[in-house]
């Protein structure tokens, strides 16, 4: 859930910039083939940026992507110098990106690579290997799940980066500039501006450690984090990893205005760990009892327009008093639609995946998009939805 700060960043950008980018998308958005090199001002300091321009407005505002996978929203007033280059845009390899990241991170970090992931860590190699194996297992399961349902995913253009700190203190020091006051309550997050996950070694959490517990090998780490009391903690990391995969495989588009019930519901749909399965994530799509029980507990006082407000805007997810309930309802809605209306559900996901970046939908547009695939009578759908979820076990 902690990637929401990035949504706030672009939603709080000047309306002239967002509006201009929205209009410009219709005319000049394209995967540019050549590199452009800019000098821009960031917080009063000059910075070099090189990459491809994804969107450019007539006024000169840019959405730019650098070779490490980072996205930049640049206003004309930030641009000091701009030069075009005929060099083709090529994403960094894992080795090149790892070398860059080691210059950005504190001393003591190392890199560990898997087929799709680059793990930068200053904890044990065994824990880095455990993370790599967990993420690759999720990646395969995620790909298989959607491919079997007719969704064409693309291979990530950039290595999927996970930065793993040895302890919560060093993690918090690194994350605070991005997360602010929320840092202390978070154990991991995906930032879709930088396209990186950041977390810390979960085996250092005292509440999860039993007397004499060892964590010297990946197997021992897996045994420790397979304990029931660790399930929600590991689920948080899986949740954030699911966001990263979705935004890099084409199921969702970074900086598009995807409804949070959709984005967060997808991540919750996959979050239940399946650490004992060596052949795949067999728990995908199974009942998430934590979310289901919370949803049922709220039904007595659930407002009649609950489904409508969930779809129309993201306010409930940002309200500390309603956030967890919104997540529970989002998971429940995904569960219901994927089983009762699977064809419409897939077509809706495909439509959302094609939305352009930096174009904010109105509540009316979100409702219209939803009704286009699932029917115009939301009260009737809501009644069927609630009745169905009451029978799930």
Secondary structure, DSSP 4 states (H G I P E B T S, - for coil): -TTHHHHHHHHTS-HHHHHHHHHHHHHH-----EEEEEEEEETTEEEEEEEEEEEE-TT--EEEEETTS-EEEE-GGGEEEEEEEEEEP-PPPHHHHHHHHHHHSPTT-EEEE-SSEEEEESS-HHHHHHHHHHHHHHHHHHHHHHHTTT------SS-EEEEEESSHHHHHHHHHHHHGGGGGG-SEEEETTTTEEEEE-GGG-GGGPPTT---SSHHHHHHHHTSGGGHHHHHHHHHHHHHHHHHHTTSS-TTB---HHHHHHHHHHH-S--TT-SS--TTTTS--HHHHHHHHHTGGG--TTHHHHHHH-SHHHH-TTTHHHHHHHHHHHHHHHHHHSHHHHHHHHHHHHTPPBT-PPPHHHHHHHHHHHH-S-HHHHHHHHHHHHHH--
